[in-house]
């Protein structure tokens, strides 16, 4: 008798689990409050590869020009007098700030293109 009661309890539990699984798969009516709200899916299009590539090439060309200018200033710095050295260091500082601004501008442009 104990075995039959145990079997009945196991069968009842299995039926409960299966019915819950079936209920979870059942379609929910559109007005059912249990249904999660549908989120609008934004179709983000990646920026055009040509635009990104053009921006990166432009930045690379400007960066290469600035690096060449920086190297020339470093070469001048080796043989410069104290007064001339201060002027060269100031130019290098301005050049560094300009390069930082260009990098920031490139990042902003790429971010804007991603958001389109």
Biopython code that builds the backbone (N, CA, C, O; Angstrom):
import numpy as np
from Bio.PDB.StructureBuilder import StructureBuilder

atoms = [
    (1, "UNK", "N", (0.813, -1.182, 0.000)),
    (1, "UNK", "CA", (0.000, 0.000, 0.000)),
    (1, "UNK", "C", (0.863, 1.256, 0.000)),
    (1, "UNK", "O", (0.521, 2.256, -0.630)),
    (2, "UNK", "N", (1.965, 1.194, 0.701)),
    (2, "UNK", "CA", (2.850, 2.351, 0.725)),
    (2, "UNK", "C", (3.403, 2.630, -0.669)),
    (2, "UNK", "O", (3.553, 3.794, -1.042)),
    (3, "UNK", "N", (3.697, 1.633, -1.419)),
    (3, "UNK", "CA", (4.245, 1.802, -2.749)),
    (3, "UNK", "C", (3.217, 2.433, -3.678)),
    (3, "UNK", "O", (3.573, 3.272, -4.505)),
    (4, "UNK", "N", (1.968, 2.053, -3.560)),
    (4, "UNK", "CA", (0.962, 2.630, -4.439)),
    (4, "UNK", "C", (0.701, 4.086, -4.087)),
    (4, "UNK", "O", (0.484, 4.906, -4.978)),
    (5, "UNK", "N", (0.720, 4.414, -2.818)),
    (5, "UNK", "CA", (0.538, 5.810, -2.417)),
    (5, "UNK", "C", (1.715, 6.653, -2.907)),
    (5, "UNK", "O", (1.531, 7.772, -3.385)),
    (6, "UNK", "N", (2.917, 6.106, -2.786)),
    (6, "UNK", "CA", (4.101, 6.798, -3.265)),
    (6, "UNK", "C", (4.050, 6.974, -4.784)),
    (6, "UNK", "O", (4.397, 8.034, -5.305)),
    (7, "UNK", "N", (3.620, 5.939, -5.480)),
    (7, "UNK", "CA", (3.489, 6.024, -6.935)),
    (7, "UNK", "C", (2.471, 7.082, -7.322)),
    (7, "UNK", "O", (2.693, 7.833, -8.272)),
    (8, "UNK", "N", (1.367, 7.154, -6.609)),
    (8, "UNK", "CA", (0.330, 8.151, -6.906)),
    (8, "UNK", "C", (0.877, 9.575, -6.692)),
    (8, "UNK", "O", (0.596, 10.477, -7.482)),
    (9, "UNK", "N", (1.649, 9.764, -5.630)),
    (9, "UNK", "CA", (2.231, 11.081, -5.372)),
    (9, "UNK", "C", (3.242, 11.466, -6.467)),
    (9, "UNK", "O", (3.279, 12.617, -6.903)),
    (10, "UNK", "N", (4.036, 10.526, -6.892)),
    (10, "UNK", "CA", (5.013, 10.793, -7.959)),
    (10, "UNK", "C", (4.302, 11.139, -9.258)),
    (10, "UNK", "O", (4.701, 12.074, -9.952)),
    (11, "UNK", "N", (3.249, 10.393, -9.596)),
    (11, "UNK", "CA", (2.487, 10.662, -10.812)),
    (11, "UNK", "C", (1.830, 12.032, -10.733)),
    (11, "UNK", "O", (1.824, 12.775, -11.715)),
    (12, "UNK", "N", (1.272, 12.374, -9.566)),
    (12, "UNK", "CA", (0.621, 13.674, -9.400)),
    (12, "UNK", "C", (1.639, 14.809, -9.552)),
    (12, "UNK", "O", (1.345, 15.832, -10.170)),
    (13, "UNK", "N", (2.833, 14.625, -8.988)),
    (13, "UNK", "CA", (3.882, 15.648, -9.100)),
    (13, "UNK", "C", (4.333, 15.778, -10.554)),
    (13, "UNK", "O", (4.557, 16.888, -11.037)),
    (14, "UNK", "N", (4.468, 14.656, -11.248)),
    (14, "UNK", "CA", (4.884, 14.696, -12.651)),
    (14, "UNK", "C", (3.836, 15.398, -13.501)),
    (14, "UNK", "O", (4.184, 16.169, -14.395)),
    (15, "UNK", "N", (2.575, 15.146, -13.239)),
    (15, "UNK", "CA", (1.498, 15.801, -13.984)),
    (15, "UNK", "C", (1.519, 17.303, -13.724)),
    (15, "UNK", "O", (1.324, 18.098, -14.644)),
    (16, "UNK", "N", (1.753, 17.687, -12.489)),
    (16, "UNK", "CA", (1.804, 19.117, -12.147)),
    (16, "UNK", "C", (2.964, 19.800, -12.881)),
    (16, "UNK", "O", (2.800, 20.894, -13.420)),
    (17, "UNK", "N", (4.115, 19.164, -12.902)),
    (17, "UNK", "CA", (5.284, 19.739, -13.574)),
    (17, "UNK", "C", (5.043, 19.843, -15.069)),
    (17, "UNK", "O", (5.334, 20.872, -15.679)),
    (18, "UNK", "N", (4.507, 18.768, -15.668)),
    (18, "UNK", "CA", (4.255, 18.778, -17.107)),
    (18, "UNK", "C", (3.209, 19.817, -17.472)),
    (18, "UNK", "O", (3.344, 20.497, -18.489)),
    (19, "UNK", "N", (2.169, 19.950, -16.658)),
    (19, "UNK", "CA", (1.135, 20.946, -16.970)),
    (19, "UNK", "C", (1.684, 22.369, -16.842)),
    (19, "UNK", "O", (1.283, 23.252, -17.601)),
    (20, "UNK", "N", (2.597, 22.602, -15.890)),
    (20, "UNK", "CA", (3.230, 23.918, -15.779)),
    (20, "UNK", "C", (4.108, 24.204, -16.993)),
    (20, "UNK", "O", (4.132, 25.323, -17.504)),
    (21, "UNK", "N", (4.819, 23.192, -17.444)),
    (21, "UNK", "CA", (5.656, 23.377, -18.633)),
    (21, "UNK", "C", (4.795, 23.654, -19.858)),
    (21, "UNK", "O", (5.130, 24.507, -20.680)),
    (22, "UNK", "N", (3.684, 22.929, -19.977)),
    (22, "UNK", "CA", (2.801, 23.139, -21.110)),
    (22, "UNK", "C", (2.170, 24.530, -21.047)),
    (22, "UNK", "O", (2.008, 25.187, -22.075)),
    (23, "UNK", "N", (1.817, 24.976, -19.844)),
    (23, "UNK", "CA", (1.213, 26.302, -19.689)),
    (23, "UNK", "C", (2.224, 27.394, -20.021)),
    (23, "UNK", "O", (1.845, 28.448, -20.532)),
    (24, "UNK", "N", (3.480, 27.161, -19.743)),
    (24, "UNK", "CA", (4.507, 28.156, -20.045)),
    (24, "UNK", "C", (4.694, 28.300, -21.551)),
    (24, "UNK", "O", (5.033, 29.380, -22.034)),
    (25, "UNK", "N", (4.471, 27.209, -22.301)),
    (25, "UNK", "CA", (4.617, 27.262, -23.751)),
    (25, "UNK", "C", (3.359, 27.734, -24.461)),
    (25, "UNK", "O", (3.403, 28.064, -25.646)),
    (26, "UNK", "N", (2.246, 27.769, -23.753)),
    (26, "UNK", "CA", (0.991, 28.160, -24.382)),
    (26, "UNK", "C", (1.032, 29.630, -24.770)),
    (26, "UNK", "O", (1.616, 30.445, -24.057)),
    (27, "UNK", "N", (0.414, 29.974, -25.899)),
    (27, "UNK", "CA", (0.403, 31.383, -26.302)),
    (27, "UNK", "C", (-0.388, 32.233, -25.316)),
    (27, "UNK", "O", (-1.416, 31.809, -24.787)),
    (28, "UNK", "N", (0.105, 33.414, -25.087)),
    (28, "UNK", "CA", (-0.526, 34.347, -24.163)),
    (28, "UNK", "C", (-1.290, 35.375, -24.989)),
    (28, "UNK", "O", (-0.803, 35.834, -26.022)),
    (29, "UNK", "N", (-2.468, 35.729, -24.540)),
    (29, "UNK", "CA", (-3.256, 36.708, -25.292)),
    (29, "UNK", "C", (-2.581, 38.078, -25.205)),
    (29, "UNK", "O", (-1.881, 38.361, -24.233)),
    (30, "UNK", "N", (-2.785, 38.930, -26.216)),
    (30, "UNK", "CA", (-2.114, 40.235, -26.220)),
    (30, "UNK", "C", (-2.503, 41.129, -25.049)),
    (30, "UNK", "O", (-1.746, 42.034, -24.697)),
    (31, "UNK", "N", (-3.644, 40.904, -24.449)),
    (31, "UNK", "CA", (-4.079, 41.754, -23.336)),
    (31, "UNK", "C", (-3.723, 41.162, -21.985)),
    (31, "UNK", "O", (-4.061, 41.746, -20.955)),
    (32, "UNK", "N", (-3.052, 40.019, -21.958)),
    (32, "UNK", "CA", (-2.684, 39.369, -20.703)),
    (32, "UNK", "C", (-1.607, 40.184, -19.996)),
    (32, "UNK", "O", (-0.570, 40.476, -20.593)),
    (33, "UNK", "N", (-1.833, 40.561, -18.726)),
    (33, "UNK", "CA", (-0.846, 41.373, -18.013)),
    (33, "UNK", "C", (0.441, 40.614, -17.701)),
    (33, "UNK", "O", (1.459, 41.228, -17.382)),
    (34, "UNK", "N", (0.405, 39.285, -17.789)),
    (34, "UNK", "CA", (1.611, 38.510, -17.512)),
    (34, "UNK", "C", (2.599, 38.573, -18.665)),
    (34, "UNK", "O", (3.780, 38.272, -18.494)),
    (35, "UNK", "N", (2.126, 38.958, -19.818)),
    (35, "UNK", "CA", (2.989, 39.005, -20.991)),
    (35, "UNK", "C", (3.927, 40.199, -20.872)),
    (35, "UNK", "O", (3.474, 41.318, -20.629)),
    (36, "UNK", "N", (5.215, 39.980, -21.038)),
    (36, "UNK", "CA", (6.151, 41.112, -20.975)),
    (36, "UNK", "C", (5.917, 42.055, -22.149)),
    (36, "UNK", "O", (5.573, 41.637, -23.254)),
    (37, "UNK", "N", (6.113, 43.326, -21.875)),
    (37, "UNK", "CA", (5.924, 44.325, -22.917)),
    (37, "UNK", "C", (6.984, 44.137, -23.996)),
    (37, "UNK", "O", (8.149, 43.876, -23.694)),
    (38, "UNK", "N", (6.584, 44.267, -25.226)),
    (38, "UNK", "CA", (7.530, 44.124, -26.320)),
    (38, "UNK", "C", (8.386, 45.379, -26.412)),
    (38, "UNK", "O", (7.886, 46.503, -26.387)),
    (39, "UNK", "N", (9.655, 45.159, -26.518)),
    (39, "UNK", "CA", (10.579, 46.278, -26.622)),
    (39, "UNK", "C", (10.779, 46.597, -28.096)),
    (39, "UNK", "O", (10.957, 45.691, -28.910)),
    (40, "UNK", "N", (10.749, 47.877, -28.443)),
    (40, "UNK", "CA", (11.012, 48.206, -29.844)),
    (40, "UNK", "C", (12.472, 47.890, -30.173)),
    (40, "UNK", "O", (13.383, 48.230, -29.417)),
    (41, "UNK", "N", (12.663, 47.259, -31.272)),
    (41, "UNK", "CA", (14.006, 46.868, -31.688)),
    (41, "UNK", "C", (14.535, 47.926, -32.645)),
    (41, "UNK", "O", (13.986, 48.149, -33.724)),
    (42, "UNK", "N", (15.603, 48.562, -32.225)),
    (42, "UNK", "CA", (16.228, 49.576, -33.072)),
    (42, "UNK", "C", (17.154, 48.866, -34.043)),
    (42, "UNK", "O", (18.038, 48.108, -33.645)),
    (43, "UNK", "N", (16.939, 49.121, -35.294)),
    (43, "UNK", "CA", (17.787, 48.504, -36.309)),
    (43, "UNK", "C", (18.962, 49.432, -36.573)),
    (43, "UNK", "O", (18.927, 50.289, -37.456)),
    (44, "UNK", "N", (20.002, 49.228, -35.774)),
    (44, "UNK", "CA", (21.201, 50.063, -35.921)),
    (44, "UNK", "C", (22.001, 49.553, -37.105)),
    (44, "UNK", "O", (22.384, 48.385, -37.169)),
    (45, "UNK", "N", (22.237, 50.433, -38.012)),
    (45, "UNK", "CA", (23.039, 50.075, -39.162)),
    (45, "UNK", "C", (24.471, 50.512, -38.890)),
    (45, "UNK", "O", (24.715, 51.626, -38.426)),
    (46, "UNK", "N", (25.395, 49.640, -39.179)),
    (46, "UNK", "CA", (26.787, 50.034, -38.966)),
    (46, "UNK", "C", (27.153, 51.163, -39.919)),
    (46, "UNK", "O", (26.597, 51.260, -41.013)),
    (47, "UNK", "N", (28.076, 52.005, -39.512)),
    (47, "UNK", "CA", (28.485, 53.093, -40.396)),
    (47, "UNK", "C", (29.073, 52.527, -41.681)),
    (47, "UNK", "O", (29.636, 51.433, -41.704)),
    (48, "UNK", "N", (28.931, 53.277, -42.709)),
    (48, "UNK", "CA", (29.471, 52.839, -43.992)),
    (48, "UNK", "C", (30.980, 52.666, -43.874)),
    (48, "UNK", "O", (31.676, 53.531, -43.342)),
    (49, "UNK", "N", (31.462, 51.569, -44.362)),
    (49, "UNK", "CA", (32.890, 51.262, -44.240)),
    (49, "UNK", "C", (33.747, 52.329, -44.918)),
    (49, "UNK", "O", (34.839, 52.649, -44.449)),
    (50, "UNK", "N", (33.246, 52.874, -46.018)),
    (50, "UNK", "CA", (34.002, 53.901, -46.724)),
    (50, "UNK", "C", (34.182, 55.151, -45.889)),
    (50, "UNK", "O", (35.254, 55.756, -45.895)),
    (51, "UNK", "N", (33.121, 55.551, -45.156)),
    (51, "UNK", "CA", (33.208, 56.741, -44.307)),
    (51, "UNK", "C", (34.221, 56.551, -43.186)),
    (51, "UNK", "O", (35.038, 57.431, -42.918)),
    (52, "UNK", "N", (34.161, 55.406, -42.541)),
    (52, "UNK", "CA", (35.081, 55.129, -41.432)),
    (52, "UNK", "C", (36.509, 55.065, -41.951)),
    (52, "UNK", "O", (37.426, 55.631, -41.355)),
    (53, "UNK", "N", (36.683, 54.374, -43.060)),
    (53, "UNK", "CA", (38.025, 54.229, -43.612)),
    (53, "UNK", "C", (38.593, 55.585, -44.026)),
    (53, "UNK", "O", (39.778, 55.861, -43.836)),
    (54, "UNK", "N", (37.723, 56.428, -44.596)),
    (54, "UNK", "CA", (38.169, 57.756, -45.017)),
    (54, "UNK", "C", (38.608, 58.581, -43.805)),
    (54, "UNK", "O", (39.638, 59.254, -43.846)),
    (55, "UNK", "N", (37.822, 58.523, -42.730)),
    (55, "UNK", "CA", (38.172, 59.277, -41.523)),
    (55, "UNK", "C", (39.482, 58.783, -40.916)),
    (55, "UNK", "O", (40.321, 59.580, -40.497)),
    (56, "UNK", "N", (39.647, 57.482, -40.873)),
    (56, "UNK", "CA", (40.861, 56.915, -40.286)),
    (56, "UNK", "C", (42.089, 57.267, -41.134)),
    (56, "UNK", "O", (43.147, 57.586, -40.592)),
    (57, "UNK", "N", (41.947, 57.209, -42.461)),
    (57, "UNK", "CA", (43.071, 57.568, -43.326)),
    (57, "UNK", "C", (43.438, 59.040, -43.171)),
    (57, "UNK", "O", (44.615, 59.400, -43.155)),
    (58, "UNK", "N", (42.410, 59.891, -43.055)),
    (58, "UNK", "CA", (42.651, 61.325, -42.863)),
    (58, "UNK", "C", (43.409, 61.550, -41.552)),
    (58, "UNK", "O", (44.381, 62.304, -41.505)),
    (59, "UNK", "N", (42.951, 60.889, -40.497)),
    (59, "UNK", "CA", (43.603, 61.009, -39.202)),
    (59, "UNK", "C", (45.042, 60.499, -39.269)),
    (59, "UNK", "O", (45.953, 61.121, -38.722)),
    (60, "UNK", "N", (45.239, 59.371, -39.937)),
    (60, "UNK", "CA", (46.584, 58.794, -40.039)),
    (60, "UNK", "C", (47.539, 59.736, -40.764)),
    (60, "UNK", "O", (48.693, 59.887, -40.366)),
    (61, "UNK", "N", (47.055, 60.362, -41.820)),
    (61, "UNK", "CA", (47.904, 61.300, -42.558)),
    (61, "UNK", "C", (48.281, 62.494, -41.678)),
    (61, "UNK", "O", (49.435, 62.922, -41.667)),
    (62, "UNK", "N", (47.313, 63.024, -40.948)),
    (62, "UNK", "CA", (47.593, 64.160, -40.056)),
    (62, "UNK", "C", (48.546, 63.735, -38.943)),
    (62, "UNK", "O", (49.452, 64.484, -38.576)),
    (63, "UNK", "N", (48.343, 62.536, -38.407)),
    (63, "UNK", "CA", (49.201, 62.048, -37.337)),
    (63, "UNK", "C", (50.634, 61.864, -37.840)),
    (63, "UNK", "O", (51.589, 62.220, -37.150)),
    (64, "UNK", "N", (50.779, 61.307, -39.046)),
    (64, "UNK", "CA", (52.114, 61.108, -39.607)),
    (64, "UNK", "C", (52.831, 62.445, -39.797)),
    (64, "UNK", "O", (54.026, 62.554, -39.525)),
    (65, "UNK", "N", (52.107, 63.452, -40.258)),
    (65, "UNK", "CA", (52.686, 64.783, -40.430)),
    (65, "UNK", "C", (53.149, 65.339, -39.087)),
    (65, "UNK", "O", (54.237, 65.905, -38.980)),
    (66, "UNK", "N", (52.321, 65.173, -38.075)),
    (66, "UNK", "CA", (52.671, 65.688, -36.745)),
    (66, "UNK", "C", (53.851, 64.932, -36.155)),
    (66, "UNK", "O", (54.700, 65.533, -35.497)),
    (67, "UNK", "N", (53.919, 63.628, -36.379)),
    (67, "UNK", "CA", (55.049, 62.849, -35.861)),
    (67, "UNK", "C", (56.354, 63.258, -36.536)),
    (67, "UNK", "O", (57.400, 63.332, -35.891)),
    (68, "UNK", "N", (56.284, 63.523, -37.837)),
    (68, "UNK", "CA", (57.485, 63.985, -38.547)),
    (68, "UNK", "C", (57.921, 65.344, -38.012)),
    (68, "UNK", "O", (59.111, 65.593, -37.823)),
    (69, "UNK", "N", (56.956, 66.215, -37.772)),
    (69, "UNK", "CA", (57.271, 67.535, -37.228)),
    (69, "UNK", "C", (57.862, 67.406, -35.825)),
    (69, "UNK", "O", (58.796, 68.126, -35.473)),
    (70, "UNK", "N", (57.322, 66.497, -35.032)),
    (70, "UNK", "CA", (57.824, 66.284, -33.676)),
    (70, "UNK", "C", (59.264, 65.767, -33.718)),
    (70, "UNK", "O", (60.113, 66.197, -32.937)),
    (71, "UNK", "N", (59.523, 64.846, -34.635)),
    (71, "UNK", "CA", (60.877, 64.308, -34.760)),
    (71, "UNK", "C", (61.864, 65.400, -35.163)),
    (71, "UNK", "O", (62.988, 65.441, -34.663)),
    (72, "UNK", "N", (61.446, 66.278, -36.062)),
    (72, "UNK", "CA", (62.306, 67.396, -36.469)),
    (72, "UNK", "C", (62.582, 68.307, -35.275)),
    (72, "UNK", "O", (63.707, 68.776, -35.100)),
    (73, "UNK", "N", (61.571, 68.559, -34.462)),
    (73, "UNK", "CA", (61.765, 69.396, -33.271)),
    (73, "UNK", "C", (62.701, 68.721, -32.276)),
    (73, "UNK", "O", (63.526, 69.388, -31.650)),
    (74, "UNK", "N", (62.579, 67.401, -32.125)),
    (74, "UNK", "CA", (63.483, 66.680, -31.226)),
    (74, "UNK", "C", (64.935, 66.781, -31.703)),
    (74, "UNK", "O", (65.853, 66.934, -30.897)),
    (75, "UNK", "N", (65.128, 66.696, -33.011)),
    (75, "UNK", "CA", (66.482, 66.831, -33.561)),
    (75, "UNK", "C", (67.032, 68.236, -33.315)),
    (75, "UNK", "O", (68.213, 68.395, -33.007)),
    (76, "UNK", "N", (66.177, 69.256, -33.451)),
    (76, "UNK", "CA", (66.600, 70.636, -33.199)),
    (76, "UNK", "C", (66.900, 70.838, -31.718)),
    (76, "UNK", "O", (67.785, 71.613, -31.356)),
    (77, "UNK", "N", (66.167, 70.146, -30.876)),
    (77, "UNK", "CA", (66.308, 70.301, -29.429)),
    (77, "UNK", "C", (67.700, 69.864, -28.953)),
    (77, "UNK", "O", (68.229, 70.408, -27.984)),
    (78, "UNK", "N", (68.267, 68.908, -29.622)),
    (78, "UNK", "CA", (69.586, 68.394, -29.218)),
    (78, "UNK", "C", (70.671, 69.459, -29.289)),
    (78, "UNK", "O", (71.588, 69.467, -28.468)),
    (79, "UNK", "N", (70.575, 70.355, -30.261)),
    (79, "UNK", "CA", (71.639, 71.350, -30.452)),
    (79, "UNK", "C", (71.170, 72.767, -30.135)),
    (79, "UNK", "O", (71.877, 73.725, -30.448)),
    (80, "UNK", "N", (70.017, 72.922, -29.533)),
    (80, "UNK", "CA", (69.453, 74.254, -29.314)),
    (80, "UNK", "C", (70.024, 74.912, -28.058)),
    (80, "UNK", "O", (70.458, 74.242, -27.121)),
    (81, "UNK", "N", (70.008, 76.250, -28.074)),
    (81, "UNK", "CA", (70.398, 77.013, -26.890)),
    (81, "UNK", "C", (69.221, 77.001, -25.919)),
    (81, "UNK", "O", (68.139, 76.514, -26.248)),
    (82, "UNK", "N", (69.441, 77.542, -24.721)),
    (82, "UNK", "CA", (68.399, 77.534, -23.700)),
    (82, "UNK", "C", (67.137, 78.268, -24.152)),
    (82, "UNK", "O", (66.026, 77.781, -23.940)),
    (83, "UNK", "N", (67.303, 79.434, -24.772)),
    (83, "UNK", "CA", (66.144, 80.217, -25.211)),
    (83, "UNK", "C", (65.393, 79.484, -26.330)),
    (83, "UNK", "O", (64.165, 79.406, -26.341)),
    (84, "UNK", "N", (66.165, 78.963, -27.247)),
    (84, "UNK", "CA", (65.563, 78.249, -28.372)),
    (84, "UNK", "C", (64.906, 76.950, -27.880)),
    (84, "UNK", "O", (63.879, 76.529, -28.413)),
    (85, "UNK", "N", (65.507, 76.318, -26.860)),
    (85, "UNK", "CA", (64.987, 75.081, -26.287)),
    (85, "UNK", "C", (63.588, 75.301, -25.712)),
    (85, "UNK", "O", (62.707, 74.461, -25.895)),
    (86, "UNK", "N", (63.375, 76.434, -25.010)),
    (86, "UNK", "CA", (62.061, 76.736, -24.435)),
    (86, "UNK", "C", (61.011, 76.876, -25.530)),
    (86, "UNK", "O", (59.888, 76.393, -25.389)),
    (87, "UNK", "N", (61.382, 77.541, -26.625)),
    (87, "UNK", "CA", (60.454, 77.715, -27.738)),
    (87, "UNK", "C", (60.112, 76.371, -28.372)),
    (87, "UNK", "O", (58.957, 76.120, -28.719)),
    (88, "UNK", "N", (61.106, 75.516, -28.522)),
    (88, "UNK", "CA", (60.878, 74.200, -29.120)),
    (88, "UNK", "C", (59.980, 73.350, -28.231)),
    (88, "UNK", "O", (59.071, 72.675, -28.713)),
    (89, "UNK", "N", (60.247, 73.391, -26.921)),
    (89, "UNK", "CA", (59.413, 72.622, -25.989)),
    (89, "UNK", "C", (57.960, 73.109, -26.004)),
    (89, "UNK", "O", (57.026, 72.315, -25.890)),
    (90, "UNK", "N", (57.790, 74.418, -26.146)),
    (90, "UNK", "CA", (56.434, 74.971, -26.229)),
    (90, "UNK", "C", (55.736, 74.495, -27.504)),
    (90, "UNK", "O", (54.555, 74.148, -27.475)),
    (91, "UNK", "N", (56.465, 74.478, -28.621)),
    (91, "UNK", "CA", (55.894, 73.982, -29.879)),
    (91, "UNK", "C", (55.504, 72.508, -29.752)),
    (91, "UNK", "O", (54.458, 72.086, -30.245)),
    (92, "UNK", "N", (56.360, 71.735, -29.084)),
    (92, "UNK", "CA", (56.076, 70.310, -28.911)),
    (92, "UNK", "C", (54.836, 70.101, -28.055)),
    (92, "UNK", "O", (54.040, 69.196, -28.306)),
    (93, "UNK", "N", (54.679, 70.952, -27.035)),
    (93, "UNK", "CA", (53.501, 70.865, -26.175)),
    (93, "UNK", "C", (52.236, 71.175, -26.984)),
    (93, "UNK", "O", (51.229, 70.478, -26.857)),
    (94, "UNK", "N", (52.291, 72.218, -27.813)),
    (94, "UNK", "CA", (51.150, 72.574, -28.662)),
    (94, "UNK", "C", (50.850, 71.460, -29.652)),
    (94, "UNK", "O", (49.687, 71.149, -29.909)),
    (95, "UNK", "N", (51.882, 70.865, -30.202)),
    (95, "UNK", "CA", (51.724, 69.776, -31.149)),
    (95, "UNK", "C", (51.045, 68.575, -30.481)),
    (95, "UNK", "O", (50.179, 67.930, -31.073)),
    (96, "UNK", "N", (51.442, 68.291, -29.266)),
    (96, "UNK", "CA", (50.836, 67.186, -28.516)),
    (96, "UNK", "C", (49.355, 67.455, -28.246)),
    (96, "UNK", "O", (48.526, 66.556, -28.387)),
    (97, "UNK", "N", (49.024, 68.679, -27.861)),
    (97, "UNK", "CA", (47.628, 69.037, -27.607)),
    (97, "UNK", "C", (46.803, 68.944, -28.889)),
    (97, "UNK", "O", (45.661, 68.486, -28.871)),
    (98, "UNK", "N", (47.391, 69.382, -29.996)),
    (98, "UNK", "CA", (46.693, 69.307, -31.281)),
    (98, "UNK", "C", (46.418, 67.853, -31.655)),
    (98, "UNK", "O", (45.338, 67.527, -32.149)),
    (99, "UNK", "N", (47.396, 66.986, -31.419)),
    (99, "UNK", "CA", (47.211, 65.579, -31.740)),
    (99, "UNK", "C", (46.113, 64.975, -30.854)),
    (99, "UNK", "O", (45.311, 64.173, -31.333)),
    (100, "UNK", "N", (46.069, 65.344, -29.587)),
    (100, "UNK", "CA", (45.013, 64.867, -28.688)),
    (100, "UNK", "C", (43.643, 65.308, -29.179)),
    (100, "UNK", "O", (42.687, 64.533, -29.163)),
    (101, "UNK", "N", (43.556, 66.571, -29.620)),
    (101, "UNK", "CA", (42.286, 67.087, -30.127)),
    (101, "UNK", "C", (41.851, 66.339, -31.386)),
    (101, "UNK", "O", (40.667, 66.052, -31.561)),
    (102, "UNK", "N", (42.804, 66.025, -32.260)),
    (102, "UNK", "CA", (42.475, 65.270, -33.464)),
    (102, "UNK", "C", (41.978, 63.859, -33.120)),
    (102, "UNK", "O", (41.035, 63.358, -33.732)),
    (103, "UNK", "N", (42.614, 63.236, -32.147)),
    (103, "UNK", "CA", (42.177, 61.903, -31.721)),
    (103, "UNK", "C", (40.758, 61.962, -31.164)),
    (103, "UNK", "O", (39.926, 61.105, -31.463)),
    (104, "UNK", "N", (40.497, 62.970, -30.362)),
    (104, "UNK", "CA", (39.160, 63.129, -29.794)),
    (104, "UNK", "C", (38.139, 63.381, -30.897)),
    (104, "UNK", "O", (37.035, 62.837, -30.856)),
    (105, "UNK", "N", (38.496, 64.196, -31.873)),
    (105, "UNK", "CA", (37.588, 64.483, -32.977)),
    (105, "UNK", "C", (37.290, 63.204, -33.775)),
    (105, "UNK", "O", (36.147, 62.981, -34.174)),
    (106, "UNK", "N", (38.293, 62.376, -34.007)),
    (106, "UNK", "CA", (38.083, 61.121, -34.722)),
    (106, "UNK", "C", (37.145, 60.213, -33.937)),
    (106, "UNK", "O", (36.231, 59.623, -34.513)),
    (107, "UNK", "N", (37.359, 60.094, -32.631)),
    (107, "UNK", "CA", (36.474, 59.256, -31.811)),
    (107, "UNK", "C", (35.048, 59.769, -31.859)),
    (107, "UNK", "O", (34.108, 58.981, -31.970)),
    (108, "UNK", "N", (34.875, 61.098, -31.775)),
    (108, "UNK", "CA", (33.534, 61.680, -31.829)),
    (108, "UNK", "C", (32.873, 61.425, -33.175)),
    (108, "UNK", "O", (31.687, 61.100, -33.237)),
    (109, "UNK", "N", (33.636, 61.571, -34.251)),
    (109, "UNK", "CA", (33.088, 61.323, -35.590)),
    (109, "UNK", "C", (32.650, 59.871, -35.740)),
    (109, "UNK", "O", (31.579, 59.594, -36.279)),
    (110, "UNK", "N", (33.480, 58.943, -35.260)),
    (110, "UNK", "CA", (33.133, 57.527, -35.345)),
    (110, "UNK", "C", (31.910, 57.212, -34.502)),
    (110, "UNK", "O", (31.059, 56.421, -34.909)),
    (111, "UNK", "N", (31.819, 57.830, -33.321)),
    (111, "UNK", "CA", (30.655, 57.628, -32.457)),
    (111, "UNK", "C", (29.380, 58.129, -33.135)),
    (111, "UNK", "O", (28.341, 57.470, -33.073)),
    (112, "UNK", "N", (29.458, 59.298, -33.786)),
    (112, "UNK", "CA", (28.307, 59.847, -34.482)),
    (112, "UNK", "C", (27.871, 58.934, -35.632)),
    (112, "UNK", "O", (26.678, 58.734, -35.860)),
    (113, "UNK", "N", (28.844, 58.391, -36.342)),
    (113, "UNK", "CA", (28.518, 57.507, -37.451)),
    (113, "UNK", "C", (27.864, 56.224, -36.956)),
    (113, "UNK", "O", (26.982, 55.686, -37.626)),
    (114, "UNK", "N", (28.280, 55.725, -35.796)),
    (114, "UNK", "CA", (27.648, 54.519, -35.229)),
    (114, "UNK", "C", (26.222, 54.786, -34.802)),
    (114, "UNK", "O", (25.375, 53.897, -34.890)),
    (115, "UNK", "N", (25.937, 56.002, -34.338)),
    (115, "UNK", "CA", (24.614, 56.349, -33.836)),
    (115, "UNK", "C", (23.606, 56.582, -34.948)),
    (115, "UNK", "O", (22.401, 56.586, -34.696)),
    (116, "UNK", "N", (24.072, 56.774, -36.156)),
    (116, "UNK", "CA", (23.146, 57.014, -37.271)),
    (116, "UNK", "C", (22.312, 55.805, -37.556)),
    (116, "UNK", "O", (21.479, 55.830, -38.463)),
]
sb = StructureBuilder()
sb.init_structure("model")
sb.init_model(0)
sb.init_chain("A")
sb.init_seg("    ")
for serial, (resi, resn, name, xyz) in enumerate(atoms, 1):
    if name == "N":
        sb.init_residue(resn, " ", resi, " ")
    sb.init_atom(name, np.array(xyz, "f"), 0.0, 1.0, " ", f" {name:<3s}", serial, name[0])
structure = sb.get_structure()
